Amino acid sequence: MARTQFDLIVFDWDGTLMDSTATIVQCIQAAARDLGLPVPDKRAASHVIGLGLADAMAAAMPDIDAKYYPRIVERYRHHYLGQDHDLTLFDGVREMLADLSQQNYFLAVATGKSRVGLNRALNATGLLSVFDATRCADETFSKPHPAMLQELTRELGQDMARTLMIGDTTHDLQMALNAGAASVAVEYGAHPVHELSALKPRYSAPTIPALHAWLLEHA
């Protein structure tokens, strides 16, 4: 099938391809609890998913002394690394990525994870060879700054006007807007649907199979 609108499809990782939202929330809360700090509720903890780790902790717990943030990050990593081997991709992700790869789309990841964290996840899931390029929050500006998409398009020699960003948070969709790329929201991740819809994505997918079908028809 000939591509009609896009040549490059960029995916967020956590909450979009990997079912990790609940684990991330629990680890943020556990990190605060370890240090005797006020524990952010589920909404506050989930809202920061997609940001770089230091930015995420500052946004989830904005009213504490800044000296605690490096310690919170360390405790978060401790808890997350103890659980990340149990995380799984959403059902249908492998099939969708294989299908898109066979149709010769350029595929990329733009994530708030660190490079070490993303590489661990790609190796654990066997998806390292599927993506043509990846960008992490510790390598450039964090979302919603457009740098990740700008750098990915330059690296792959692609046109931003023919680039699609897919994600589960407003950080992902705002990054796409800031970069001049199109976006698609997924409804099963960290941010509520009404917040995603306000950023006018091309489509809002309730499931991976629905996303897969939309991409086959419209991308």
C-alpha angles and dihedrals in degrees: 000000000000117000110248108182112004141042099176123049116190121195131199110224115213112060092004106060100002125052095230107119097102092046093050091050091050092049093050089051092046091051091055091046091052091058097042092247128142107281113232115232122245094266094052093045095047094047092066095053109119096037122105111275098254092045090047094054092047091050094046093049106025099158101061130094110279090231088075097059098082089049092048090052090051092050091046091054090048092055096040095050089053091059109027094091088067095054119108138196117255113265111274098022095112093049093047094050092046090051094049092046091052089054089056100245115155106245126201143166127226110186145165088227121106119254090252091050095048093047090052090052095045092049093046092051096040092236100119093106094046096072125071093204140356135197129199134197094247091058100054142351116326122244135306087039107098095231097103093056093041092052094045093051091048093047092051097037093241135147117247089218088062095045124104124199118203121194149141099229139065086239089065095046094044090050089055091050091048091051096044094246129132120250142206122199127215116211101206099071139073106309129061119255096243091058091049093047091054088067092058103236117189089243139359112218120206093195142009092255089054090049091048091051093048092050092050091053103036111021 
